[in-house]
Amino acid sequence: MNGAADLLGVVRALLGPGGSSAVDPVEASARVAWSAVVEPGDAVAGALVQGLGAERSFALVRAACDDGPGTLLESCADARVPGSEAPSVFASAVDDALRRWSPRLGRTDVLTVTEAARAVGARLLVPGTAGWPAGVDDLGLHAPVVLWTRSGGRTAGPALAVVGSRANTIAGAEAAAEITSVAADAGCSVVSGGAYGIDATAHRVAVAAGAPTIAVLAGGIDQLYPAGNVELLRNVARQGGLLAESPPGTRPTRWRFLARNRLIAALGAATVVVEAGARSGALNTAHHAGQLGRPVFAVPGAFSSSASVGCHRLVAEGRAQIVVRPRDPVDAVVGGGGARGVGPVPDTSEPLRSGREDPGVLRVLDALGRRPLGEQDLAVRSGMSLAEVADALALAQLQGLVVQTVGGWARA
């Protein structure tokens, strides 16, 4: 067998029985070659692949590096490749792209890439194969040319993207766990980035609940990163799946983390940001989700918490719906909330918990007795902290159970 036949045999094996019959392995091989040359989300490459096909466009690009871009540009104009309707602008973009791609073109070894993927038990996904996530097609010219997956479980069903700070607070972890648990109970897949913090919490809760979960990697499918989450990522692969668009062997970089976020946003029918600092990458995911028209949610935190600055900004700027209940993001995924802009309209018909249901309010009401008391006295009588008393009084006041008088708080 020659090298080309060897390559096609490996590609067929990586596509799997269903994929190899539905997709031309030559075209799939060309997509792998493209993925080894370009960085994730390259719009010029996306336009060429979508307009000319992977095999033809790759051959034209290789020829253009030797003979100039004339034939490539003519082919693009004839095929009406997106962007070619503005010839001078398109020619400049292609010229820049060729300079960007040429250092890698001569070193592209598709057989080595595919063998490395096979060594870790990965599968190759291209448009048309079973398992290709249709949501990423919404990225248009920025869609991945291929995806690599390591999956041992089911990943079907609607997906909720849960992202947030790597340096989360305890409250943030609890919020992420509760939202993920509700999503699991509703039959949703949970998508995140496999990082420390909120990502890891979401994956762990999904694994513990027996729900499918997907981790999108910033490097190659063989690069389980960060090192402290290797065992978690292996569990994710067994129960759900790992996804990567860069070739095996590609190391994660800051740029690839940001590019990876667009896939998380595209895979999720909605995105919830649990905690995010002022420069958190989770805000980048929320931005992509908003551009795709996906509902975006943010979990509020203490206004003094630096971990919540990004979430507060999303809500203040109208880019996200505030999470009032853990099921709000899930309702947007399974209840049709996605058609209502940034998120579902809150259900205001459900009242706040009454004093008889809330233990804090009940203790404050018992402490009040028949005469007004200040918050300090209420804390002593109820055995609660001042902060707990203040929260309970606020809720009781909203319910119309207490009033504030000149002498302190009294029953209404």
ABEGO torsion letter per residue (X at the ends): XBAAAAAAAAAAAAAEAAAAAABBAAAAAAAAAAAAABBBGBAAAAAAAAAAEAAAAAAAAAAAAAAEAAAAAAAAAAAGBBGAABAAAAAAAAAAAAAAAAAAAAABBAAAAAAAAAAAGBBBBBBGBBGBBAAAAAAEAABBABBBBBBABBABEBBBBBBEBABBBAAAAAAAAAAAAAAAAAGBBBBBAGBBEAAAAAAAAAAAAGBBBBBBBABBAABBOBAAAAAAAAAAAAABBBBBABBBGBBBBAAAAAAAAAAAAAABABBBBABBBAABAAAAAAAAAAAAGBBBBBBBBBAABAAAAAAAAAAAAGABBBBABAAAAAAAAAAGAAAAEAEBBBBAABBBBBAAABAAAAAAAAAAEABBBBAAAAAAAAGBBAAAAAAAAAAAAAAGABBBBAAEBBBX
